[in-house]
């Protein structure tokens, strides 16, 4: 496998074997500094590692500068068309900019952006989205939209490579999972630049999460993707949560609690949905008093004691229903048994033993 290159934004490494970084994009408008700061705080708490901010107008320079100076999270300014905006974003302290060199105003303007990025150590993300492909690009690729995405990325890459500029992140995104997969597979085989992956406009809630998991999961499982964004219609923190869930499912990164629960079947001794909800309530109650389970801790909720402990043997702690009661188990071995009447108390006390201070 080719060794992937890396870049640093705000001291944080992207690519080159670093964990797959989790990104989001501010949904608040840049002119509303307080809303932006509150959103950034929420994103940081959720574990976001890079936030893209739309910077559509020079009037917003002071807002951008304020934001960069008041947050610890690395910011990537998202620029369209204007090289002067790109220059302003860099002078405002942004450690990274996202541009499309193809639509920058003139070669000279683009060169001034590249020169400034070189001297300021700014990372440039370039890339193509399915929605921004031109009819000409699609026709040149014989109607193959994945190939057109690759061509569009390469068109953008050329001037940077010709200028010996290396601090680059590339991306090829589409609403089509298959086009995204193919385009990124090709790019990954041709270039070692860190790759940003995402499925654009994936949709709201569950629909968007599943679509993103399908596409990004396949890429990540093949080692493709150094930084990711789950684009959801809704709260930006959910994008971060889903990104970590995808990585956790693949065993790439562990974050938060991992609740494992069985679907329930004719062998179940308890209502698994109620037991799972009770477990979540107990954990939330512990968190409310400043205790939390360690990152990546696995809790299992299983419907029966016959299969439950064995099926959830990987769990750090688990509970399974029995005839008239329950068993608690640790890594598949039963550690306690009890009756339904004291289940909540026992489960709470057991989980509490594993908590650490928040
Ligand atoms: S753990 Fe028991 S109840 Fe749950 S799915 Fe497996 S066999 Fe069914």
Boltz pocket constraint, residues with backbone or C-beta under 6 A from the ligand:
constraints:
  - pocket:
      binder: B
      contacts: [[A, 262], [A, 263], [A, 264], [A, 265], [A, 266], [A, 267], [A, 268], [A, 269], [A, 302], [A, 303], [A, 304], [A, 305], [A, 306], [A, 307], [A, 308], [A, 311]]
      max_distance: 6.0
